[in-house]
């Protein structure tokens, strides 16, 4: 089974794609790929208390690219993680 996790942080957005391997009672994870995009969402957000339109557009493009990669890698399910504000 192949799963993905997306971590949206103040400096970068990451996509982790991993395979879950079940052997009897044991479950292990094998990292397939990890992609990091340094968007620097926090640059404006900490000063202006909001993410700029430019950074929002970059985030949307990144998420669409991640969706395409998950399709190519045939990901079964996704987990989303973001930093608290």
C-alpha positions as CSV (number, residue, x, y, z in Angstrom):
1,X,0.0,0.0,0.0
2,X,1.3,3.4,-0.9
3,X,0.5,6.5,1.1
4,X,1.5,10.2,1.0
5,X,1.8,13.0,3.6
6,X,2.0,16.7,2.9
7,X,3.6,19.0,5.4
8,X,2.9,22.7,5.0
9,X,5.3,24.7,7.0
10,X,6.4,28.3,7.3
11,X,9.5,27.7,5.2
12,X,8.7,24.8,3.0
13,X,6.1,22.4,1.7
14,X,7.0,18.7,1.7
15,X,5.5,15.7,0.0
16,X,6.5,12.3,1.4
17,X,5.4,9.2,-0.5
18,X,6.0,5.9,1.4
19,X,5.1,2.3,1.0
20,X,3.6,0.4,4.0
21,X,4.7,-3.1,4.2
22,X,2.8,-5.6,6.4
23,X,4.7,-8.8,7.3
24,X,2.6,-10.9,9.7
25,X,2.0,-8.7,12.7
26,X,4.7,-6.2,11.8
27,X,4.2,-3.0,9.8
28,X,7.1,-1.1,8.3
29,X,7.4,2.0,6.3
30,X,9.7,2.4,3.3
31,X,10.3,5.9,2.0
32,X,9.7,6.0,-1.7
33,X,10.3,9.7,-2.4
34,X,10.5,13.1,-0.5
35,X,10.1,16.4,-2.3
36,X,10.7,19.7,-0.7
37,X,9.6,23.1,-2.2
38,X,11.0,26.1,-0.3
39,X,8.0,28.5,-0.5
40,X,8.8,30.6,2.5
41,X,5.2,31.2,3.4
42,X,6.1,32.7,6.7
43,X,8.1,35.6,5.2
44,X,5.0,37.8,4.8
45,X,2.7,35.9,7.2
46,X,4.6,36.8,10.3
47,X,4.7,40.5,9.5
48,X,1.4,41.0,7.7
49,X,-0.6,38.3,9.6
50,X,-1.6,36.8,6.3
51,X,-0.1,34.9,3.4
52,X,0.4,37.1,0.3
53,X,-1.5,36.5,-2.9
54,X,1.8,35.6,-4.6
55,X,2.7,33.0,-2.0
56,X,-0.9,31.7,-2.1
57,X,-0.6,31.2,-5.9
58,X,2.7,29.4,-5.4
59,X,1.2,27.1,-2.8
60,X,-1.7,26.3,-5.1
61,X,0.6,25.4,-7.9
62,X,2.7,23.3,-5.6
63,X,-0.3,21.4,-4.3
64,X,-1.5,20.7,-7.9
65,X,2.0,19.4,-8.8
66,X,1.9,17.2,-5.7
67,X,-1.5,15.9,-6.7
68,X,-0.1,15.0,-10.2
69,X,2.9,13.2,-8.6
70,X,0.6,11.3,-6.3
71,X,-1.4,10.1,-9.3
72,X,1.8,9.0,-11.1
73,X,3.0,7.2,-7.9
74,X,-0.5,5.6,-7.5
75,X,-0.9,6.8,-3.9
76,X,-3.8,5.1,-2.1
77,X,-4.4,7.8,0.6
78,X,-3.1,11.2,1.8
79,X,-2.5,12.8,5.2
80,X,-2.2,16.6,5.5
81,X,-0.2,18.3,8.2
82,X,0.2,22.0,8.8
83,X,1.9,24.1,11.5
84,X,-0.4,25.7,14.0
85,X,-0.8,29.5,13.7
